[in-house]
Amino acid sequence: MLPISVTVGPSENNSANDICLSQTPGAAGNLTLNGSLVVNGVAVLSTAGSPGAQRVLFTPAGNEASNGTVWTITGTDWNGNSSTETVTGVNNPSTAQSVYDYSTVTQISVNKAQAGAVTVGTNGVASSRPIFLDSFAPAPTGLQISVSGTVNATVQQSLDDPNAITGGYASVNWVNHPDPALNGITSTVQGNYAYLSRIVRILLNSGSGSVTLTVIQADM
C-alpha cells in the first residue's frame, strides 16, 4: 500500500457563536445563521485560516435536555458531500457538539420552542477524513503523526464499516489507539498497528496548529 496522508487544522479564531449569534426560537423552525463564518447565508467552516471540516458546537442558556430539544444540522463534509445529523439538547452549562465534521453548514433547525437562548459555533475540535485500510492485506501498519505548531491530537481507529452499518458514519465506534504515545500527541511521533483496523483517523482535540497522519500498510 502506498502511503496515505490526511491533515487536520489549523483551527484558528474559533468562537461559540461564529455560526449563530444568541437567539431564542419560540417555535420549531430554522435558526438564523448570522455568525462571523456566515457568507450569503452559509456558514463556511473550512476557510483559509482554518482549512478542513470542523465540529459544530451548541451552547444553550436553558435546560434543553429537559425541554426535549433536538437540533438538526445540514451541510457538507470534508469531500463536499451532503451531511445531516441530529444533536440532542443539553442542559446549561453543558455544551453539545456534532459527530460529523462540516466544511459548510447550510441549515440548523430545532424541533420546538427552546427553553432559553442558544449560540452555535466552533471550538477547535476536528477530525480528519477517515483512511480506509485494505481488509485483505497483512495487519502490520506504520503510522507517522507530523505536528506543525501547537496541537493536542489523538489517533483513533474502528472495526466498523460506515458504508455497512445502520446510521452510517455517525454510528461508527471510534476507539483511541492503545499506545499512550498516540494519545494527546503534541509533537511528531511514529507508531504502528499490529492488528488490522478497518478505518483510522486523526482527531484534533485542541490547538492552533495542524497535524498530519500518514499510514503505510504492509503489502500482500
LINTA-V330052 format. One record per helix or strand. SS is the DSSP state (H for helix, E for strand). FROM is the first residue (numbers start at 0). TO is the last residue. Records with the same first field share a line. If there is no record, write none. Layout:
SS: FROM-TO ; FROM-TO
//
This chain:
E: 3-8 ; 19-22 ; 28-29 ; 37-38 ; 41-43 ; 53-53 ; 56-59 ; 62-62 ; 69-75 ; 81-87 ; 90-90 ; 94-96 ; 101-101 ; 103-109 ; 117-120 ; 125-126 ; 130-131 ; 140-147 ; 150-157 ; 174-175 ; 184-184 ; 188-192 ; 198-206 ; 209-216
H: 167-170 ; 179-181
//
